[in-house]
């Protein structure tokens, strides 16, 4: 086995786990899960059957990644953040055929105790603040906070706020990496 599993963790037969991934205390990984290389699944994490997780993903303590949630490479899931997969759950109505896909794109950060309502896409390198509630798509490089979450700025790949307006056009340089960020027509890209 090229990955580490703590004695208290349960990894069901069929689960695919990449090299150098660490599965810590009281984790349960279901048999259909696909997890990449170099990941860390913190204490008390649950990974559902219809979940894909890329490389170098960090899932902190007390996070459940339910069916139809897909995390690309380098995603950070903060402690006790929440994913959902049914938009309108009722205990007395079976809705397993109504799961909505959630996609978290490369390099995004989901802050501690935030909630991601199913059916959204969270853009590359965006940052969701602690305690925020995401109920609509988040743009790449967006900084969003609040309940419901609203965009308050732009964030670099390095994780620092960029000096760019929310609307219009602009250019900013990350002081740590020297990368140039261009805001055009409401979207940020690196050029």
C-alpha positions, 0 to 999 in steps of 0.5 A: 500500500502506497498510502497511509491509513490510521488503524481507526479508519475504514476504507471500503473495498474498491476505493481508489487512493493515490500514493502518499495520501494520508487517511487519519483517525475515524475516517470512512472512505466508501468503496466507489470513491476516487482519491488522488495522490498526496491528499490528507483526510483529517480526523472524522472525515467521510468520503462518499461513493460518487466522489472524486478528489484530485491530487494534493487536496486537504480535507480538514477534520469533521468534513463529509464529502457526499456523493456528486461532489468533485474536488479538483487538484489542490483544493483546501476544505477547512475544518467542519465545512459542509457539502450538501447534495440534495437541494430540498431534502425531506426525511420522508421523501427518497431523493437519491436520484435528485443529487446535484453535482458540485464542482470545486475547481483547482486551488480553491479554498473553502473556509472553516464552517462554510456551507456549500449548497449543492449544484454550484461550481466554485472557481479556480483559486477562489477563496470562500471565507469562514462561515459563508454560505455558497448558494450560487457559482463562485468566479475564479479568483473571487473572494466571497464571504457572508450569508449568503456569500457575496463577492468582496474582492479578488484573490491571488493564487498565493492567497493574498487579496488583489488590488482590483475593482469588483467590476470593470477592468484592471491589472494587479501584480502579486507581490509574492510571485510577480504574477500579473492578474488581469480583470476583464469583463468581470473575470480575472485571469493570469497573463 
